[in-house]
Amino acid sequence: MDLAIRNSMVIVLLLVMVYFTVENSQFATFANARTILIAAAPFALVALGQTIVILTGGIDLSVGSVIALSAMTAAYIAVRNPDQVWLAILAAVAVGFTAGLINGLIVSLLNVAPFVATLGMLTVASGLAYVIGDGAPIDGLPNSFGAIANTTVLGLQLPVFVMIAGFVILATVMKYTSFGLRVYAVGGNRTAADVAGVNTRRTLTSAYVISGTLAGMSGVVLSSRVISGSPDLGQGYELYAIAAVVIGGASLRGGRGTVWGTLLGLLLIQTLNNGLDILIVPAYWQSVISGILIVAAVAVDMWATRRSSR
């Protein structure tokens, strides 16, 4: 029984894949697998950052708006400096870094609830994204900017390799470095972590900086994919990122969860969306199914927590 609970998401993912394969033979193809991975890449960066934040016991609601602000910043600079695409990339990542730093300092130094602090950043970043483009998307980006997300290597686009590298690197960091231990310690019990000598403020700030920076990178990938900057790019990504982390087994209370669990949650969401698209299920029903999945995952998490505490 305990083994089934620990591997419940793997079982659910396999069952979902089998179901869609039986219903439509187009699902179980390399081309469709590649479609799922390409769609997951920019979303994965945000989910990775959200994983670190949730492990500390926090939450980052601003990542969707930070994606839009970073994308608009990159598009604005790329249009005016078509021969210096690297400058647009650096600026977008710097925007994400700055947003994350501000979130982290507000949470760690001012002790403002993460929900409130990041909700404020969500509003500010969204407004600034519209300011940059005067309320309109920015088009006319150079082809070199589009090459960032659309260059193919071994049949897969570059962001897919970035996604894979991101999961491997962050999983290694969280398991084998002192930073990973500090994140789990702060999320498990911040007071105890303070007593043990952990610099909780620095750890919390670092978590939000990582989240913001990865959101900035995601903004570059998304705007490069469509070769355009849009002020509503990334809308709703924060909710799907939280869903991926929670479905992957992380606790919203902090201190429990893994990077690989987030990968499972991400793949489950993307596989579900892809399979429902293939079966031509209306978008509103897809939202209903995703919502039920999230609630079920949280319910299982709470049940497992109560069971382990007995």
Secondary structure, DSSP 4 states (H G I P E B T S, - for coil): -HHHHHTHHHHHHHHHHHHHHHH-TTSSSHHHHHHHHHHHHHHHHHHHHHHHHHHTT---TTHHHHHHHHHHHHHHHHHH-TT-HHHHHHHHHHHHHHHHHHHHHHHHHS---HHHHHHHHHHHHHHHHHHHTTTS-B----HHHHHHHH-EETTEEHHHHHHHHHHHHHHHHHHHSHHHHHHHHHHH-HHHHHHTT--HHHHHHHHHHHHHHHHHHHHHHHHHHHTSB-TTTTTTHHHHHHHHHHHTT--TTSS---HHHHHHHHHHHHHHHHHHHHTT--HHHHHHHHHHHHHHHHHHHHHHHHHHH-
